[in-house]
Amino acid sequence: MNRADFLPYREIHLDFHTSEAIPGIGADFDPDEFADTLVKAHVNSITCFARCHHGWIYYDTELNPERRHPHLTRNLLAEQIEACHRRDIRVPIYTTVQWDHFTARQHPEWICTDESGRIVGTPPFEAGFYREMNVNSPYVEEFLKPHVREILTTLPTDGLFFDIVRVIPSTDPYTQDLMRAAGLDPANAAHRSRFALDSLNDFKRDMSVFVRSINPEASIFYNSGHVGPRHRAVTDAYSHWELETLPSGGWGYQHFPVSVRYARTLGIDVLGMTGKFHTSWGDFHSFKNLAALQFEVFQMLAMNTKCMVGDQLPPRGRIEPHVYDLIGKVYAEVEQKEPWCRGAAPVTEIALFTPEEFTIPGASHNLPDAIKGATRMLEEGAQQFDIVDSASDLTPYRVVILPDAIPVDAALAAKLDAYLAQGGKLIASFESGLNPDKTGFALDALGVAIASEGPRDAAGNLARGRVYPQTNYVEYILPGATIGQGLPPTEHAMYIRGMDVTARAGSEVLAEIVPSYFDRTWEHFCSHRHTPSAGAPGNPAIVRNGAVIYFSSPIFTTYQKVAPLWCKRLLLNALDLLLPEPLVRHEGPSTLLVALNEQPAQQRQILHLLHYIPERRGELFDVIEDVIPLYDVAVSVRVAGAPQSVVVVPQGEALPFEMHGGRVEFVVSAIHGHQMVELCL
């Protein structure tokens, strides 16, 4: 199996969590209608269910007949596979791991427990099957492995999708015994978190060895709703990544850009996953707006992933034709665009560190504000970047960014110093660059030192980095002419208090902090919110030390919270100083998403231009309803040599272009949602 590029492009994840209280399961299923509907919708892979979160099985099982759905009318999964395989449609098989209502009721001793001894998940008298099964209990050997063996030996198995495989610290007796054997203290919360991650990784490695011993060609994925730095250590247990990221289902539109820009650096194939639902899984008889589905799927292509749309089969088993009319409209376009996506790789020059690496081991899709804000700023500035961690190779990148909260130990300090010594450039902000104890900066290259810890609030907490509803600890930034290009030459509010630093000898101060008259407290306050500027500059706000620029303020978290244009402008101006000739420039709006990829085998680069605007039309999540076209957008791309041609694809329209200073410049006449431009080199 080619781990770098083996997945089909047009996939479906077909949920089938179906209550035992519903009769006639699969009664209306027609194998030919099912598979022909998929063919018509341009689908070439569909994940179907062996066992669901209710714990029911949907094939004729000899091993666990008591778990076969009590109202299942046919050998459903086997029929789905047979019909799809006759049409060359791949069928990975789904089974659940940590949510299993049947098993939880039969074996409550196999459920994880919290620090109070209570079961983790759905209480007894609430609706839901969200009790967390314990992979350190006999559950794995007594039920899960035999169940997986039966799937692999009785059904044609293209792959296995193991769902709900998450880091769950537990206090149950099985886990306590294993922790003591490993020299860990079960009463220590940090030890429980560490062991939960380590034991989960052991489970994945063991299960993958087990699966590959039976079917070495089957693809394997363990789903936790997010892929991040904690997955790096166990990459070999996976054949590929599937990035579950339904924007309206709790993930939001910022999750996919962050997770994909990291996952694609790990060396195995990547699959993006959204849903056809208006909200999230289990939203029966709802439809995503066409423009939203287009954006979510075409963004996957731009980020070099394959595409997957989630759906849920109704209990009686008849696939919904209107759903696949919607999906088919989008997948027909994907099929046309695939030749410019196969074998492509991102062209990037900035490495953005993720603070997620330094958070709790069980980090979920609730990503740190700093990485979301940084991703927004860079995307809105048309920058080409990957998201990395401390184990990443930094040598391919021209600039490294440490956003707000990246602690630097001795090993990372040495790595960054070596990177700078080889000609690299660095931007850091707020507490990034501090040693893990936050007692001083571990990177002399930042050109700053701690002046003081700053004020504390009434509860005794350090005010720096904290979000206060009335911005009690505001300070102001006064940019100099160079860093302040495009901004009025006056103070700008920094709503979250930053670091109090001094500049080391030889460093250049690009902007200064202007304090307020006083911090807002019950003893002294002014007007409705923060106190105005006192007008007298104080310590440095932005410092340049050669190839390094440091911001004392948490500009990335601030941008994620309240999106001040001046924060983004200051960052992009800093990048202009360090990276005066970026890979891509354009004269379109900041809502235009730009991604540059290359296809070495075809000796060409592909520029993706996407213009879809998420809006908060309801209170709970963003939606996309309308496509707002752009016309006559001027674009400039840095290239090694003059291209032979510039062509709008797949339409095949050649564009006139000019070369200026190592850049190819052209105008894209129209962008209707998504447009690709081919640069033949």
C-alpha positions as CSV (number, residue, x, y, z in Angstrom):
1,M,0.0,0.0,0.0
2,N,1.3,3.5,-1.0
3,R,1.0,5.3,2.3
4,A,1.4,8.7,0.7
5,D,-1.4,8.6,-1.9
6,F,-3.7,5.6,-2.1
7,L,-7.3,6.7,-1.1
8,P,-10.0,7.4,-3.6
9,Y,-11.1,11.1,-3.9
10,R,-14.9,10.8,-3.6
11,E,-16.0,9.0,-0.4
12,I,-19.0,8.7,1.8
13,H,-19.2,7.8,5.5
14,L,-22.6,6.2,6.0
15,D,-23.6,6.3,9.7
16,F,-26.1,3.7,10.9
17,H,-26.7,4.1,14.6
18,T,-30.1,2.5,14.9
19,S,-32.2,1.9,18.0
20,E,-33.6,-1.5,18.9
21,A,-37.0,0.2,19.3
22,I,-37.3,0.7,15.5
23,P,-38.7,-2.1,13.4
24,G,-38.0,-3.2,9.8
25,I,-34.3,-2.5,9.8
26,G,-33.1,-2.7,6.2
27,A,-36.6,-3.8,4.9
28,D,-36.5,-1.3,2.0
29,F,-32.9,-1.9,1.1
30,D,-32.3,-2.5,-2.6
31,P,-28.7,-3.4,-3.4
32,D,-28.8,-2.2,-7.0
33,E,-30.6,1.0,-6.1
34,F,-28.1,1.6,-3.3
35,A,-25.0,1.1,-5.5
36,D,-26.4,2.7,-8.6
37,T,-27.3,5.9,-6.6
38,L,-23.7,6.0,-5.5
39,V,-22.4,5.6,-9.0
40,K,-24.7,8.4,-10.2
41,A,-23.3,10.6,-7.4
42,H,-19.7,9.9,-8.6
43,V,-18.9,8.1,-5.3
44,N,-16.0,5.6,-5.4
45,S,-15.8,4.7,-1.7
46,I,-18.3,4.3,1.1
47,T,-17.8,3.3,4.7
48,C,-20.6,1.0,5.9
49,F,-21.5,-0.4,9.3
50,A,-20.6,-3.7,11.0
51,R,-21.6,-2.5,14.5
52,C,-22.9,0.8,15.8
53,H,-22.9,2.9,19.0
54,H,-26.0,1.1,20.2
55,G,-23.9,-2.0,20.0
56,W,-26.0,-3.7,17.3
57,I,-24.4,-5.7,14.5
58,Y,-25.7,-5.4,10.9
59,Y,-24.4,-8.6,9.3
60,D,-25.1,-12.3,9.9
61,T,-22.8,-13.0,12.8
62,E,-22.2,-16.5,14.1
63,L,-19.9,-15.3,16.8
64,N,-22.3,-12.8,18.5
65,P,-25.9,-13.6,17.4
66,E,-27.3,-11.9,20.5
67,R,-25.9,-8.6,19.2
68,R,-27.4,-8.8,15.7
69,H,-30.0,-6.0,15.6
70,P,-33.2,-7.6,16.7
71,H,-35.2,-6.2,13.8
72,L,-32.6,-6.6,11.0
73,T,-34.3,-8.1,8.0
74,R,-31.3,-9.1,5.9
75,N,-27.5,-9.6,5.8
76,L,-27.2,-5.8,5.2
77,L,-23.5,-5.1,5.3
78,A,-22.7,-8.1,3.1
79,E,-25.2,-7.0,0.5
80,Q,-23.9,-3.5,0.6
81,I,-20.3,-4.7,0.0
82,E,-21.3,-7.1,-2.8
83,A,-23.3,-4.5,-4.7
84,C,-20.6,-1.8,-4.4
85,H,-17.7,-4.1,-5.3
86,R,-19.5,-5.1,-8.5
87,R,-19.3,-1.4,-9.4
88,D,-15.7,-0.9,-8.3
89,I,-16.7,1.1,-5.2
90,R,-14.5,0.6,-2.2
91,V,-16.2,-0.3,1.1
92,P,-14.2,0.2,4.4
93,I,-16.1,-1.3,7.4
94,Y,-17.1,0.7,10.5
95,T,-17.1,-0.6,14.0
96,T,-17.2,1.3,17.3
97,V,-14.7,1.0,20.2
98,Q,-15.5,3.2,23.2
99,W,-19.2,3.8,22.7
100,D,-21.2,0.6,22.8
101,H,-24.6,0.7,24.6
102,F,-25.1,-3.1,24.5
103,T,-21.7,-3.8,26.1
104,A,-22.0,-1.1,28.6
105,R,-25.2,-2.6,29.9
106,Q,-23.9,-6.1,29.9
107,H,-20.5,-5.3,31.4
108,P,-20.6,-2.0,33.5
109,E,-17.2,-3.1,35.0
110,W,-15.6,-2.4,31.6
111,I,-16.6,1.3,31.7
112,C,-14.1,4.0,32.5
113,T,-14.6,5.8,35.8
114,D,-13.7,9.3,36.9
115,E,-11.8,10.5,40.0
116,S,-15.0,10.2,42.0
117,G,-15.6,6.6,40.9
118,R,-18.5,7.5,38.7
119,I,-18.9,6.1,35.2
120,V,-17.6,8.3,32.4
121,G,-20.4,9.3,30.0
122,T,-24.1,9.2,29.8
123,P,-25.8,8.8,33.3
124,P,-28.3,5.9,33.6
125,F,-31.5,7.9,33.1
126,E,-30.4,10.2,30.3
127,A,-30.7,9.5,26.5
128,G,-27.5,8.5,24.8
129,F,-24.9,5.8,24.4
130,Y,-21.9,7.9,25.4
131,R,-20.4,5.7,28.1
132,E,-16.7,5.2,27.6
133,M,-15.6,1.6,27.3
134,N,-12.2,0.9,28.8
135,V,-9.5,-0.4,26.4
136,N,-7.5,-1.5,29.5
137,S,-10.2,-3.9,30.6
138,P,-11.0,-7.5,29.3
139,Y,-13.4,-5.8,26.8
140,V,-10.6,-5.8,24.1
141,E,-9.6,-9.5,24.3
142,E,-12.9,-11.0,25.3
143,F,-15.1,-9.1,22.8
144,L,-13.5,-6.5,20.5
145,K,-10.7,-8.6,18.9
146,P,-12.9,-11.6,18.2
147,H,-15.5,-9.3,16.7
148,V,-12.8,-7.7,14.4
149,R,-11.5,-11.2,13.5
150,E,-15.0,-12.2,12.4
151,I,-15.3,-9.1,10.2
152,L,-11.9,-9.8,8.6
153,T,-12.5,-13.5,8.0
154,T,-16.2,-13.5,6.9
155,L,-16.5,-10.3,4.9
156,P,-14.5,-8.8,2.1
157,T,-12.7,-6.0,4.0
158,D,-11.2,-3.1,2.2
159,G,-10.4,-1.3,5.4
160,L,-11.5,-0.8,9.0
161,F,-12.7,2.5,10.6
162,F,-12.5,2.2,14.4
163,D,-14.6,5.0,15.9
164,I,-14.4,6.7,19.3
165,V,-10.8,5.9,20.2
166,R,-10.0,8.6,22.7
167,V,-7.8,9.5,25.6
168,I,-9.9,8.8,28.7
169,P,-8.1,9.0,32.0
170,S,-9.8,6.4,34.3
171,T,-9.7,5.2,37.9
172,D,-11.2,1.7,37.3
173,P,-9.5,-1.3,39.0
174,Y,-8.0,-2.6,35.7
175,T,-6.3,0.7,35.0
176,Q,-5.1,1.2,38.5
177,D,-3.4,-2.2,38.5
178,L,-1.7,-1.5,35.2
179,M,-0.6,1.9,36.4
180,R,1.0,0.5,39.5
181,A,2.8,-2.1,37.4
182,A,4.2,0.7,35.3
183,G,5.4,2.6,38.4
184,L,2.7,5.3,38.2
185,D,0.4,6.6,40.9
186,P,-3.4,6.1,40.1
187,A,-4.3,9.0,42.5
188,N,-2.1,11.4,40.5
189,A,-4.2,13.2,37.8
190,A,-1.1,13.9,35.7
191,H,-0.1,10.3,35.8
192,R,-3.6,9.2,34.8
193,S,-3.5,11.5,31.8
194,R,-0.1,10.3,30.8
195,F,-1.1,6.6,31.2
196,A,-4.4,7.2,29.3
197,L,-2.5,8.4,26.2
198,D,0.3,5.7,26.5
199,S,-2.2,2.9,26.9
200,L,-4.4,4.1,24.1
201,N,-1.4,4.2,21.8
202,D,-0.5,0.7,22.9
203,F,-4.1,-0.4,22.1
204,K,-3.8,1.0,18.6
205,R,-0.4,-0.6,17.9
206,D,-1.6,-3.9,19.1
207,M,-4.9,-3.8,17.2
208,S,-3.1,-2.8,14.0
209,V,-0.7,-5.7,14.3
210,F,-3.7,-7.9,14.9
211,V,-5.5,-6.6,11.8
212,R,-2.5,-6.8,9.6
213,S,-1.8,-10.4,10.6
214,I,-5.1,-11.3,9.1
215,N,-5.4,-8.8,6.2
216,P,-2.2,-6.8,5.6
217,E,-3.9,-4.8,2.8
218,A,-6.8,-3.4,4.8
219,S,-6.7,0.3,5.5
220,I,-6.8,1.2,9.2
221,F,-8.0,4.4,10.9
222,Y,-8.8,5.2,14.6
223,N,-11.2,8.1,15.0
224,S,-11.2,10.6,17.8
225,G,-12.8,13.5,16.1
226,H,-9.4,15.2,15.7
227,V,-5.8,14.6,14.5
228,G,-3.1,16.5,16.2
229,P,0.5,16.3,17.6
230,R,-0.4,13.5,20.0
231,H,-0.9,11.3,16.9
232,R,2.6,11.6,15.6
233,A,4.0,9.0,18.0
234,V,1.6,6.3,16.7
235,T,1.5,7.1,13.0
236,D,2.6,3.6,12.1
237,A,-0.7,2.2,13.5
238,Y,-2.6,4.1,10.8
239,S,-2.7,3.7,7.0
240,H,-4.1,7.2,6.6
241,W,-5.8,10.1,8.4
242,E,-9.5,10.9,8.3
243,L,-10.1,14.5,9.5
244,E,-13.6,14.5,11.0
245,T,-14.5,18.2,10.9
246,L,-18.2,19.1,10.4
247,P,-18.2,22.9,10.5
248,S,-21.8,23.1,11.7
249,G,-21.4,20.1,14.1
250,G,-19.2,21.6,16.8
251,W,-15.9,21.8,14.9
252,G,-16.5,25.2,13.2
253,Y,-14.9,26.5,10.1
254,Q,-11.5,27.0,11.8
255,H,-10.9,23.3,12.7
256,F,-10.2,21.8,9.3
257,P,-7.6,24.4,8.2
258,V,-5.7,23.8,11.4
259,S,-5.9,20.0,11.5
260,V,-5.1,19.5,7.8
261,R,-2.1,21.8,7.8
262,Y,-0.6,19.6,10.5
263,A,-1.8,16.2,9.4
264,R,-0.5,16.6,5.9
265,T,3.1,16.9,7.2
266,L,3.1,13.4,8.8
267,G,3.8,11.4,5.6
268,I,0.6,9.4,5.1
269,D,-2.5,10.0,3.0
270,V,-5.1,12.4,4.3
271,L,-8.9,12.4,3.9
272,G,-11.1,15.3,4.9
273,M,-14.6,14.6,6.3
274,T,-17.5,16.9,6.4
275,G,-21.3,16.0,6.5
276,K,-24.3,16.5,4.3
277,F,-26.2,17.5,7.5
278,H,-27.3,21.0,8.2
279,T,-26.0,20.5,11.7
280,S,-24.3,17.3,12.7
281,W,-24.5,13.5,12.8
282,G,-27.9,12.1,13.3
283,D,-29.6,15.2,11.7
284,F,-32.1,13.1,9.6
285,H,-33.8,14.7,6.6
286,S,-31.6,17.8,6.5
287,F,-29.5,19.1,3.7
288,K,-26.4,21.2,3.7
289,N,-26.5,24.3,1.5
290,L,-24.9,23.5,-1.8
291,A,-22.4,26.4,-1.5
292,A,-21.3,25.2,1.9
293,L,-20.7,21.6,0.7
294,Q,-18.8,23.0,-2.3
295,F,-16.5,25.0,-0.2
296,E,-15.9,22.3,2.4
297,V,-15.0,19.7,-0.3
298,F,-13.1,22.0,-2.6
299,Q,-11.0,23.2,0.4
300,M,-10.1,19.6,0.9
301,L,-8.7,19.5,-2.7
302,A,-6.8,22.8,-2.1
303,M,-5.3,21.4,1.1
304,N,-4.2,18.1,-0.7
305,T,-6.7,15.7,0.9
306,K,-9.2,13.3,-0.5
307,C,-12.9,14.1,0.1
308,M,-15.5,12.4,2.3
309,V,-19.1,13.5,3.0
310,G,-20.9,12.0,6.0
311,D,-24.5,10.7,5.7
312,Q,-26.8,8.5,7.8
313,L,-28.8,5.7,6.2
314,P,-32.5,5.7,7.4
315,P,-33.5,2.6,9.4
316,R,-35.4,0.9,6.6
317,G,-32.3,1.0,4.5
318,R,-33.4,3.0,1.5
319,I,-30.7,5.4,0.5
320,E,-32.0,9.0,0.1
321,P,-31.8,10.1,-3.6
322,H,-32.1,13.8,-2.8
323,V,-29.0,13.6,-0.6
324,Y,-27.0,12.1,-3.4
325,D,-28.3,14.6,-5.9
326,L,-26.7,17.2,-3.6
327,I,-23.5,15.2,-3.2
328,G,-23.4,14.3,-6.8
329,K,-23.4,18.0,-7.9
330,V,-20.2,18.5,-5.9
331,Y,-18.5,15.2,-6.6
332,A,-19.0,15.6,-10.4
333,E,-16.8,18.7,-10.1
334,V,-14.3,16.9,-7.9
335,E,-14.0,14.2,-10.6
336,Q,-13.3,16.9,-13.2
337,K,-10.6,18.5,-11.0
338,E,-8.8,15.3,-9.8
339,P,-6.2,15.3,-12.6
340,W,-4.8,18.6,-11.1
341,C,-4.8,17.1,-7.6
342,R,-3.4,13.6,-7.8
343,G,0.1,13.4,-6.4
344,A,0.1,17.1,-5.5
345,A,1.9,18.5,-2.5
346,P,1.7,21.9,-0.9
347,V,4.2,24.6,-1.7
348,T,4.8,26.4,1.6
349,E,7.5,28.6,3.2
350,I,6.2,29.3,6.7
351,A,6.1,26.9,9.6
352,L,3.5,27.7,12.2
353,F,4.0,26.0,15.6
354,T,0.9,24.7,17.3
355,P,0.4,25.2,21.0
356,E,-1.7,22.0,21.0
357,E,1.5,20.0,21.5
358,F,1.8,21.6,25.0
359,T,-1.7,21.1,26.2
360,I,-3.3,18.1,27.9
361,P,-2.7,14.7,26.1
362,G,-6.4,14.2,25.3
363,A,-6.8,17.5,23.4
364,S,-9.9,17.4,21.2
365,H,-11.2,19.6,18.4
366,N,-11.4,22.5,20.9
367,L,-8.2,24.0,19.6
368,P,-6.2,26.7,21.3
369,D,-7.2,30.2,20.4
370,A,-3.7,31.1,19.3
371,I,-3.5,28.6,16.6
372,K,-6.9,29.4,15.2
373,G,-6.1,33.2,15.2
374,A,-2.7,32.6,13.6
375,T,-4.3,30.4,10.9
376,R,-6.9,33.1,10.2
377,M,-4.3,35.8,9.9
378,L,-2.0,33.9,7.6
379,E,-4.9,32.6,5.4
380,E,-6.3,36.1,5.1
381,G,-2.8,37.3,4.1
382,A,-2.5,34.7,1.3
383,Q,0.5,33.2,3.1
384,Q,1.5,29.6,2.3
385,F,2.2,27.6,5.5
386,D,2.2,24.3,7.3
387,I,1.4,23.7,11.0
388,V,4.3,22.0,12.8
389,D,5.4,20.7,16.2
390,S,8.8,20.4,17.9
391,A,9.5,17.1,16.1
392,S,9.1,18.7,12.6
393,D,11.9,19.3,10.2
394,L,12.2,23.1,10.0
395,T,14.8,23.3,7.2
396,P,12.3,23.6,4.3
397,Y,10.8,26.8,5.7
398,R,11.9,30.3,5.3
399,V,10.1,31.6,8.4
400,V,9.0,30.0,11.7
401,I,6.2,31.4,13.8
402,L,5.7,30.7,17.5
403,P,2.2,32.0,18.3
404,D,1.6,33.3,21.9
405,A,2.1,30.1,23.9
406,I,5.0,27.9,22.7
407,P,7.3,27.0,25.6
408,V,10.9,26.4,24.6
409,D,13.0,23.8,26.5
410,A,16.7,23.2,25.9
411,A,16.1,20.8,23.0
412,L,13.8,23.1,21.1
413,A,16.0,26.1,21.8
414,A,18.9,24.3,20.3
415,K,16.8,23.4,17.3
416,L,15.6,26.9,16.7
417,D,19.1,28.3,17.2
418,A,20.4,25.9,14.6
419,Y,17.6,26.9,12.2
420,L,18.5,30.6,12.6
421,A,22.1,29.9,12.1
422,Q,21.3,28.3,8.7
423,G,19.6,31.5,7.6
424,G,16.1,30.9,8.9
425,K,13.8,33.7,10.3
426,L,11.5,33.7,13.3
427,I,8.5,35.5,14.6
428,A,7.4,34.9,18.2
429,S,4.7,36.5,20.4
430,F,3.8,36.9,24.1
431,E,5.0,33.9,26.2
432,S,6.4,32.0,23.2
433,G,10.1,31.5,23.7
434,L,9.9,31.4,27.5
435,N,11.4,28.4,29.3
436,P,8.8,25.8,30.5
437,D,8.9,27.4,34.0
438,K,8.2,30.9,32.5
439,T,11.0,32.4,34.5
440,G,13.0,33.7,31.5
441,F,13.4,33.6,27.7
442,A,15.1,30.5,26.5
443,L,15.9,32.1,23.2
444,D,18.5,34.9,23.3
445,A,17.7,35.5,19.6
446,L,14.4,37.1,20.6
447,G,16.4,40.1,21.8
448,V,14.2,40.7,24.9
449,A,14.2,40.0,28.6
450,I,11.4,39.9,31.2
451,A,11.1,43.3,32.9
452,S,8.4,42.1,35.4
453,E,5.6,39.6,35.7
454,G,3.0,42.4,35.2
455,P,0.0,43.1,37.4
456,R,-2.2,40.5,39.2
457,D,-6.0,40.7,39.4
458,A,-8.1,40.7,42.5
459,A,-8.0,36.9,42.6
460,G,-4.2,36.9,42.5
461,N,-3.9,35.7,39.0
462,L,-1.4,37.1,36.5
463,A,-3.4,39.5,34.3
464,R,-1.2,38.9,31.2
465,G,-2.9,36.7,28.7
466,R,-6.2,36.6,30.4
467,V,-9.4,37.7,28.7
468,Y,-11.5,40.1,30.9
469,P,-15.0,41.0,29.7
470,Q,-14.4,44.8,30.2
471,T,-10.7,44.5,29.1
472,N,-9.6,45.7,32.5
473,Y,-5.9,45.3,31.8
474,V,-5.7,46.9,28.3
475,E,-2.5,48.4,27.0
476,Y,-1.8,50.3,23.8
477,I,0.6,49.8,21.0
478,L,2.3,52.7,19.2
479,P,3.9,51.3,16.0
480,G,6.8,52.9,14.2
481,A,6.6,53.8,10.6
482,T,8.0,50.5,9.2
483,I,5.9,48.0,11.2
484,G,2.9,50.3,11.1
485,Q,2.5,50.5,7.3
486,G,-1.2,50.9,6.5
487,L,-2.1,52.0,10.1
488,P,-2.7,55.5,11.5
489,P,0.4,56.6,13.5
490,T,-1.3,56.5,16.8
491,E,-2.1,54.2,19.7
492,H,-4.0,50.9,19.1
493,A,-5.8,49.0,21.8
494,M,-4.3,45.6,22.8
495,Y,-7.3,44.1,24.6
496,I,-5.3,41.3,26.3
497,R,-2.4,42.2,28.5
498,G,1.0,41.2,27.1
499,M,4.4,40.5,28.5
500,D,6.3,43.3,30.2
501,V,9.7,43.1,28.5
502,T,12.9,45.2,27.9
503,A,14.9,45.1,24.7
504,R,18.4,43.7,24.8
505,A,21.4,45.8,23.6
506,G,21.5,45.7,19.8
507,S,17.8,45.0,19.3
508,E,15.6,47.5,17.4
509,V,12.3,48.6,18.9
510,L,9.7,48.7,16.1
511,A,6.7,49.6,18.3
512,E,6.2,50.7,21.9
513,I,3.7,50.0,24.6
514,V,1.7,53.0,25.9
515,P,0.2,52.2,29.3
516,S,-3.3,53.3,30.3
517,Y,-3.6,55.7,33.2
518,F,-4.4,52.8,35.5
519,D,-5.9,49.3,35.3
520,R,-9.7,49.0,35.8
521,T,-10.5,47.9,39.3
522,W,-13.3,48.6,41.8
523,E,-11.0,51.4,43.3
524,H,-10.4,53.2,40.0
525,F,-12.1,52.9,36.7
526,C,-13.1,55.1,33.8
527,S,-16.2,55.0,31.5
528,H,-17.7,51.7,30.4
529,R,-14.6,49.6,29.7
530,H,-10.8,50.0,29.8
531,T,-9.0,53.1,30.8
532,P,-7.6,55.4,28.0
533,S,-4.0,55.8,27.0
534,A,-1.9,57.9,29.3
535,G,0.1,59.1,26.3
536,A,3.6,58.3,27.5
537,P,5.4,55.3,25.7
538,G,6.8,52.7,28.0
539,N,8.5,49.3,27.3
540,P,8.9,47.7,23.9
541,A,5.9,46.2,22.1
542,I,7.6,44.8,19.0
543,V,11.4,44.1,18.9
544,R,13.5,43.1,15.9
545,N,16.8,41.4,16.5
546,G,18.2,40.7,13.0
547,A,16.2,37.8,11.5
548,V,13.9,37.6,14.6
549,I,10.8,39.7,15.4
550,Y,9.1,39.5,18.8
551,F,5.6,40.8,19.8
552,S,5.0,41.3,23.5
553,S,1.3,41.0,23.0
554,P,-0.8,37.8,22.4
555,I,-1.7,39.1,19.0
556,F,-3.0,35.7,17.7
557,T,-5.3,35.0,20.6
558,T,-6.5,38.6,20.4
559,Y,-7.3,38.2,16.7
560,Q,-9.2,35.0,17.4
561,K,-11.3,36.7,20.1
562,V,-12.1,40.1,18.6
563,A,-10.2,40.3,15.2
564,P,-8.6,43.8,15.3
565,L,-7.4,44.6,11.8
566,W,-4.3,46.3,13.4
567,C,-3.1,43.0,14.9
568,K,-3.2,41.3,11.5
569,R,-1.6,44.3,9.7
570,L,1.2,44.3,12.2
571,L,1.9,40.6,11.7
572,L,1.8,40.9,7.9
573,N,4.1,43.9,8.0
574,A,6.5,41.8,10.1
575,L,6.4,39.1,7.5
576,D,7.1,41.7,4.8
577,L,10.2,42.6,6.7
578,L,11.4,39.0,6.9
579,L,9.8,37.6,3.7
580,P,9.7,40.5,1.2
581,E,8.8,38.2,-1.7
582,P,6.1,35.8,-0.5
583,L,5.1,32.9,-2.7
584,V,1.7,34.4,-3.6
585,R,0.2,37.9,-3.7
586,H,-3.2,38.9,-4.9
587,E,-5.4,42.0,-5.1
588,G,-8.6,40.3,-4.1
589,P,-10.3,40.6,-0.7
590,S,-9.0,39.0,2.5
591,T,-11.9,36.5,2.2
592,L,-10.1,34.9,-0.8
593,L,-8.4,31.7,0.3
594,V,-5.3,30.9,-1.8
595,A,-3.3,27.6,-1.8
596,L,-0.4,26.8,-4.0
597,N,0.4,23.1,-4.8
598,E,2.8,21.3,-7.1
599,Q,2.6,18.2,-9.2
600,P,6.3,17.3,-9.8
601,A,5.5,14.4,-12.2
602,Q,3.6,16.8,-14.4
603,Q,6.1,19.7,-13.9
604,R,3.4,22.1,-12.9
605,Q,2.0,24.1,-10.0
606,I,-1.7,24.5,-9.3
607,L,-3.0,27.6,-7.6
608,H,-6.4,27.1,-5.8
609,L,-8.5,30.2,-5.4
610,L,-11.6,29.8,-3.2
611,H,-14.1,32.5,-2.3
612,Y,-16.9,31.4,0.0
613,I,-17.9,33.4,3.1
614,P,-19.2,31.7,6.3
615,E,-21.8,33.8,8.0
616,R,-23.4,33.6,11.5
617,R,-27.1,33.7,10.3
618,G,-28.2,31.5,13.2
619,E,-27.0,31.8,16.8
620,L,-25.2,28.4,17.0
621,F,-22.9,28.1,14.0
622,D,-21.8,29.6,10.7
623,V,-23.4,28.8,7.4
624,I,-22.6,29.4,3.7
625,E,-25.5,30.0,1.5
626,D,-24.4,32.2,-1.4
627,V,-21.5,32.2,-3.8
628,I,-20.2,35.7,-4.3
629,P,-18.1,35.8,-7.5
630,L,-15.0,37.8,-7.9
631,Y,-13.8,39.3,-11.2
632,D,-10.5,40.4,-12.6
633,V,-8.4,39.4,-9.7
634,A,-4.7,40.2,-10.2
635,V,-2.3,37.4,-8.9
636,S,1.4,37.2,-8.6
637,V,3.3,34.0,-7.9
638,R,7.1,33.7,-7.1
639,V,8.5,31.1,-9.5
640,A,12.0,29.7,-10.2
641,G,11.7,30.4,-13.9
642,A,9.2,31.7,-16.5
643,P,6.3,29.2,-16.9
644,Q,5.5,27.9,-20.4
645,S,1.8,28.7,-19.9
646,V,-0.8,29.9,-17.4
647,V,-4.1,28.1,-17.8
648,V,-7.5,28.2,-16.0
649,V,-8.4,24.6,-15.3
650,P,-10.3,22.4,-15.9
651,Q,-11.8,24.9,-18.3
652,G,-8.6,25.0,-20.4
653,E,-8.6,28.8,-20.9
654,A,-5.0,30.2,-21.4
655,L,-4.3,33.5,-19.5
656,P,-1.8,36.1,-20.7
657,F,1.0,36.6,-18.2
658,E,4.1,38.7,-17.6
659,M,7.3,38.1,-15.7
660,H,8.6,40.7,-13.3
661,G,11.5,40.2,-10.8
662,G,11.1,36.4,-10.6
663,R,7.3,36.6,-10.3
664,V,4.7,35.5,-12.8
665,E,1.8,38.0,-12.9
666,F,-1.7,37.4,-14.4
667,V,-5.3,38.3,-14.0
668,V,-8.0,35.7,-13.3
669,S,-11.1,37.0,-15.0
670,A,-13.7,35.2,-12.8
671,I,-13.8,33.2,-9.6
672,H,-17.1,31.5,-9.0
673,G,-16.5,29.8,-5.7
674,H,-13.5,27.7,-6.6
675,Q,-11.0,28.2,-9.5
676,M,-7.7,26.4,-10.2
677,V,-4.9,27.9,-12.3
678,E,-2.2,25.7,-13.8
679,L,1.3,27.0,-14.1
680,C,3.3,24.8,-16.5
681,L,7.0,25.1,-15.5
